[in-house]
Amino acid sequence: MKLMKRLVQLLCLIVLTGTFFVLAGCNRGNRFSTHTISDEQYYRFNFENGIGPMDHFVGEVVSYNLVWPDKGAISPAAERELMFLCFGDSTASDVKEAAYNWLEATSMASFEYLDDILVEMVDDLDEKDLAYCKMESSCQQDSQLATFIVRNESFWPRAVHGIYSVDYLTVDLESGNTIHLADLVVDTNLLCEAIAHAIQDLDVNKETRECLFDEFVDVDRMPMPHNFAVDSARNNINVFYGLYEITPYCCGIQSIILPIFWLSKHVPLTTYAKRLFGPESYLE
């Protein structure tokens, strides 16, 4: 009798354990693994001849530190888009080649006014004045989407301020393909009109409204954004405008929040968007 009882308890434990791992697998969704790629290159500029903005040596550090999807984690087309977003190159044979080309092409030596100045690659820098150009990224995943966030920042000594940007690329975890705005809304022209209304009417976008260049105040439509992110957990689409696009530098990068329920009143959503956000998040 005791043996039978122990066998029943053991079977129950096995069933519960199996159920736990099944549920854990479901909650994990289609998440994929990533790795980090990084490198840096040092340059020295000779301004001793009084040519250009300096009168001495200046060093520059060009670097990247990126989260990258493991091989086969996303579609080849999506990886090419990510490669272009990071390195401006979608034709390189692989990310290593694209990164190598970027390290050399991104140097301040590519600026026209530096053509006649001696530039050399060096192993280390000890200059007092340092320029830099750096790129970093992260990856956020939920059960449906993975979003790569790429940050670029550059600075030249004696400049008034540096320049920075933040770009997003969102991948559908089920298909492995990149999501574009045209995959979410039926008419992108109507989307530009909706963005203008969102800035003017929604309190969540008040800071942008108060910072707009005069030419964008009370307009019927905004420029087509090329940078956006999907927040499926909060049922929002966030569109972004970079430095100087619609506001002064001091206001920074602008994020316009478009709640899906509100957006669906202004722009028809695609079948994919309705499935992504769920039936309770939009109007028919």
C-alpha positions as CSV (number, residue, x, y, z in Angstrom):
1,M,0.0,0.0,0.0
2,K,2.8,2.4,0.9
3,L,4.6,1.5,-2.3
4,M,1.5,2.3,-4.4
5,K,1.1,5.6,-2.6
6,R,4.7,6.5,-3.3
7,L,4.3,5.6,-7.0
8,V,1.2,7.8,-7.3
9,Q,3.1,10.7,-5.7
10,L,6.1,10.2,-8.0
11,L,3.8,10.2,-11.1
12,C,2.1,13.4,-9.9
13,L,5.5,15.0,-9.5
14,I,6.5,14.0,-13.0
15,V,3.3,15.4,-14.4
16,L,3.6,18.7,-12.5
17,T,7.3,19.0,-13.5
18,G,6.5,18.4,-17.2
19,T,3.6,20.9,-17.0
20,F,5.9,23.5,-15.5
21,F,8.5,23.2,-18.3
22,V,5.8,23.3,-21.0
23,L,4.4,26.5,-19.5
24,A,7.8,27.9,-19.1
25,G,8.5,27.2,-22.8
26,C,5.2,28.9,-23.8
27,N,6.0,32.0,-21.7
28,R,9.5,32.1,-23.3
29,G,7.9,32.5,-26.7
30,N,10.2,32.7,-29.7
31,R,13.1,34.6,-28.0
32,F,16.4,34.2,-29.7
33,S,20.0,34.3,-28.4
34,T,22.4,37.1,-29.1
35,H,26.1,37.9,-28.7
36,T,28.2,41.0,-28.5
37,I,30.5,42.3,-31.3
38,S,32.9,45.1,-30.6
39,D,36.1,46.8,-31.9
40,E,37.8,50.2,-32.0
41,Q,40.3,52.1,-34.0
42,Y,42.6,55.1,-33.1
43,Y,43.5,58.0,-35.4
44,R,45.9,60.9,-34.9
45,F,45.4,64.2,-36.8
46,N,48.4,66.5,-37.4
47,F,47.2,70.2,-37.3
48,E,50.7,71.7,-36.7
49,N,50.7,73.5,-40.0
50,G,47.7,75.6,-38.9
51,I,45.3,74.0,-41.4
52,G,41.8,73.3,-40.1
53,P,40.2,74.0,-36.7
54,M,43.2,73.0,-34.6
55,D,46.9,74.0,-34.2
56,H,48.2,70.8,-32.7
57,F,47.7,67.0,-32.7
58,V,44.2,65.6,-32.1
59,G,43.3,62.0,-31.4
60,E,40.1,60.3,-32.4
61,V,38.6,57.0,-31.1
62,V,36.1,55.2,-33.4
63,S,34.4,52.3,-31.7
64,Y,31.3,50.1,-31.7
65,N,29.9,47.7,-29.1
66,L,26.7,46.0,-30.4
67,V,24.3,43.3,-29.5
68,W,24.0,41.0,-32.5
69,P,21.6,38.1,-33.2
70,D,23.1,34.7,-33.4
71,K,23.4,33.1,-36.8
72,G,19.9,32.2,-38.2
73,A,18.1,33.9,-35.3
74,I,16.4,36.4,-37.7
75,S,15.9,36.3,-41.5
76,P,18.8,37.1,-43.8
77,A,16.8,40.2,-45.0
78,A,16.3,41.4,-41.5
79,E,20.0,41.0,-40.7
80,R,20.9,43.0,-43.8
81,E,18.6,45.8,-42.6
82,L,20.2,45.7,-39.2
83,M,23.7,45.8,-40.8
84,F,22.6,48.8,-42.9
85,L,21.2,50.5,-39.8
86,C,24.4,50.1,-37.8
87,F,27.1,50.3,-40.5
88,G,25.4,51.9,-43.5
89,D,26.2,48.7,-45.5
90,S,23.8,46.1,-46.7
91,T,26.0,44.6,-49.5
92,A,29.0,43.4,-47.4
93,S,29.4,39.6,-47.3
94,D,28.9,39.6,-43.5
95,V,28.8,41.8,-40.5
96,K,32.5,41.5,-39.9
97,E,33.3,43.0,-43.3
98,A,30.6,45.8,-42.8
99,A,32.1,46.6,-39.4
100,Y,35.6,46.8,-40.7
101,N,34.6,49.1,-43.5
102,W,32.7,51.3,-41.0
103,L,35.7,51.7,-38.7
104,E,37.8,53.1,-41.5
105,A,35.1,55.2,-43.2
106,T,33.6,56.8,-40.1
107,S,36.8,58.6,-39.1
108,M,36.8,62.4,-39.1
109,A,39.4,62.0,-41.8
110,S,36.5,61.6,-44.2
111,F,35.5,65.3,-43.7
112,E,36.4,67.4,-46.7
113,Y,38.3,70.1,-44.8
114,L,40.7,67.4,-43.5
115,D,41.8,66.2,-46.9
116,D,45.2,68.0,-46.7
117,I,45.9,67.1,-43.1
118,L,48.1,64.2,-42.1
119,V,46.1,61.4,-40.6
120,E,47.5,58.1,-39.3
121,M,46.1,55.0,-37.6
122,V,47.8,54.4,-34.3
123,D,47.8,51.8,-31.6
124,D,47.2,54.2,-28.7
125,L,46.4,57.8,-28.0
126,D,47.8,60.3,-25.4
127,E,46.5,63.6,-27.0
128,K,44.9,66.1,-24.7
129,D,42.1,66.8,-27.2
130,L,40.2,63.7,-28.2
131,A,37.4,63.3,-30.7
132,Y,35.2,60.3,-30.7
133,C,32.6,58.5,-32.7
134,K,31.0,55.6,-30.9
135,M,28.1,53.3,-31.5
136,E,26.3,51.0,-29.0
137,S,23.2,48.9,-29.1
138,S,20.9,46.8,-27.0
139,C,18.1,44.4,-27.7
140,Q,14.7,44.2,-26.0
141,Q,12.5,41.1,-26.4
142,D,9.0,40.1,-25.4
143,S,6.9,37.1,-26.5
144,Q,6.3,38.6,-30.0
145,L,8.9,41.2,-30.9
146,A,12.6,41.9,-30.6
147,T,13.7,45.6,-30.9
148,F,17.3,46.5,-31.6
149,I,18.1,50.0,-30.3
150,V,21.2,51.6,-31.9
151,R,22.8,54.7,-30.3
152,N,25.4,56.8,-32.2
153,E,27.3,59.6,-30.7
154,S,30.2,61.8,-32.0
155,F,32.1,64.8,-30.7
156,W,34.9,67.0,-32.1
157,P,37.0,69.1,-29.7
158,R,36.0,72.8,-29.5
159,A,32.6,72.0,-31.0
160,V,29.6,73.6,-29.3
161,H,28.1,70.2,-28.7
162,G,28.2,66.7,-29.9
163,I,25.8,64.9,-32.3
164,Y,23.8,61.8,-31.4
165,S,21.1,59.6,-32.7
166,V,19.0,56.7,-31.7
167,D,17.6,54.2,-34.3
168,Y,15.2,51.3,-33.9
169,L,14.7,48.1,-35.8
170,T,11.8,45.8,-34.8
171,V,11.7,42.1,-35.7
172,D,8.7,39.8,-35.6
173,L,9.9,36.8,-33.6
174,E,7.6,34.3,-35.4
175,S,8.7,35.2,-38.9
176,G,12.1,36.6,-38.2
177,N,11.3,39.6,-40.5
178,T,11.6,43.3,-39.9
179,I,8.4,45.2,-39.2
180,H,7.9,48.4,-41.2
181,L,5.2,51.1,-40.7
182,A,3.5,49.9,-43.9
183,D,3.0,46.5,-42.1
184,L,1.0,48.3,-39.4
185,V,-1.1,50.9,-41.2
186,V,-2.9,50.7,-44.5
187,D,-2.1,54.3,-45.5
188,T,1.1,56.0,-44.5
189,N,-0.2,59.3,-45.8
190,L,-3.0,59.2,-43.3
191,L,-0.4,58.2,-40.7
192,C,1.5,61.5,-41.3
193,E,-1.8,63.4,-40.7
194,A,-2.5,61.3,-37.5
195,I,1.0,62.2,-36.1
196,A,0.1,65.9,-36.5
197,H,-3.1,65.4,-34.6
198,A,-1.4,63.3,-31.9
199,I,1.1,66.2,-31.3
200,Q,-1.7,68.8,-31.2
201,D,-4.3,66.8,-29.3
202,L,-2.7,64.3,-26.9
203,D,-1.3,65.5,-23.6
204,V,1.3,62.7,-23.7
205,N,2.9,64.6,-26.6
206,K,2.8,68.0,-24.9
207,E,6.5,68.4,-24.6
208,T,7.0,68.0,-28.3
209,R,4.1,70.4,-29.0
210,E,5.8,73.1,-27.0
211,C,9.1,72.6,-28.7
212,L,8.2,72.5,-32.4
213,F,9.8,74.7,-35.0
214,D,7.3,77.3,-36.2
215,E,6.9,75.6,-39.5
216,F,5.4,72.5,-37.8
217,V,2.9,74.3,-35.5
218,D,-0.7,73.5,-36.3
219,V,0.1,71.7,-39.6
220,D,-2.2,69.2,-41.2
221,R,0.5,66.6,-41.6
222,M,4.0,65.8,-40.3
223,P,7.0,64.5,-42.3
224,M,7.0,60.8,-42.8
225,P,9.1,59.3,-39.9
226,H,11.7,56.8,-40.8
227,N,12.3,55.7,-37.2
228,F,9.8,54.0,-35.0
229,A,9.3,51.3,-32.3
230,V,6.4,49.1,-31.4
231,D,5.3,48.8,-27.8
232,S,3.0,45.9,-28.0
233,A,2.7,45.6,-24.1
234,R,1.3,49.2,-23.9
235,N,-0.5,49.1,-27.2
236,N,1.5,52.0,-28.6
237,I,3.5,52.9,-31.7
238,N,6.2,55.4,-31.0
239,V,7.6,57.4,-34.0
240,F,10.8,59.3,-33.7
241,Y,12.3,62.5,-35.2
242,G,16.0,63.1,-34.9
243,L,17.9,66.3,-33.9
244,Y,16.8,69.4,-35.8
245,E,14.1,67.5,-37.7
246,I,11.1,69.2,-36.1
247,T,12.5,70.8,-33.0
248,P,15.8,72.6,-31.9
249,Y,18.8,70.7,-30.7
250,C,18.1,71.6,-27.1
251,C,14.8,69.6,-27.2
252,G,16.6,66.4,-28.2
253,I,15.2,63.5,-30.1
254,Q,11.4,63.6,-30.2
255,S,9.3,60.5,-29.5
256,I,5.6,60.8,-30.5
257,I,3.3,58.3,-28.8
258,L,0.5,56.9,-30.9
259,P,-1.9,54.8,-28.7
260,I,-3.3,52.1,-31.0
261,F,-6.9,52.6,-29.9
262,W,-6.6,56.3,-30.7
263,L,-4.7,55.7,-33.9
264,S,-7.3,53.2,-35.2
265,K,-9.8,56.1,-35.3
266,H,-7.6,58.0,-37.8
267,V,-5.8,55.3,-39.8
268,P,-7.0,51.8,-40.8
269,L,-4.8,49.1,-39.3
270,T,-3.5,46.2,-41.2
271,T,-4.5,42.6,-40.5
272,Y,-1.1,42.0,-39.0
273,A,-1.4,45.0,-36.6
274,K,-4.8,43.8,-35.5
275,R,-3.4,40.4,-34.7
276,L,-0.3,41.9,-33.0
277,F,-2.2,44.2,-30.7
278,G,-5.4,42.2,-30.2
279,P,-9.1,42.8,-30.9
280,E,-9.6,45.0,-27.7
281,S,-7.0,47.6,-28.7
282,Y,-8.6,49.0,-31.8
283,L,-11.8,50.1,-33.4
284,E,-13.3,48.3,-36.3
